[in-house]
């Protein structure tokens, strides 16, 4: 079983290996108030403000803060429904069904959610959210491809990203990649070039180990450079394949 120090080390390595602009986010669902980690900010109680969940994630990844979001802290309807903090509304005169037809957790199972930078979190995450560019995402997905059936990556490109990057990951235990939704872009300042990879707890350490291996073989993100070169250098297995096919092996 992984230790907290191992998860923290994954946070350090993910930032270093991928040159991430912001920290991977450790996320944990809270079943009772005693589960709130020491030092976590509760927006309404501690600062007299309400924020959206995407803003809490942004504060964790950019400002390196631990933010605990309970029902009273929220200023957006979607996470309240998605995380089972309130009943799903059934009155179409208030909100249309298509706006609330996203995945959601069991009502009342949790009282809230906490997020913090993975490298400094003082709690074991249920999942990790990584905001990256598409080249960094491609690098992260390469090790997952070697996990066999573990390589399933679900994709969700419609709002709300706070639901699709948390609920299916908890319930199905699979990777999810999603676009930051309009609220994340407008209110939480997600970059126009950013995409999200959500990693379930049991895959955080294998994923990071795979990225370390890529880096050691000079096949990781920091070793990938632009080149428009004919007869470019190739790994040995390329040459063996071409030899078997009767094609040129050397220029």
ABEGO torsion letter per residue (X at the ends): XBBAAAAAAAAAAAAAAAGBABBBBBBBBBABAAABBBGBBBAAAAAGBBBBAAAAAAAAAAAGBBBBBBAAABABAAAAAAAGABBBBABAAABBAAAAABBBBBBGABAEBBBBBAAABABBBABBBBBBBAAAAAAAAAAAAAAEAAABBBBBABOBAAAAAAAAAAAAGBBBBBBBBAAAAAAAGBBAABBBBBBBAAAAAAAAAAAAAAAAAGABAAABBBBBBBGBBBBAAAAAAAAAAGBBABX
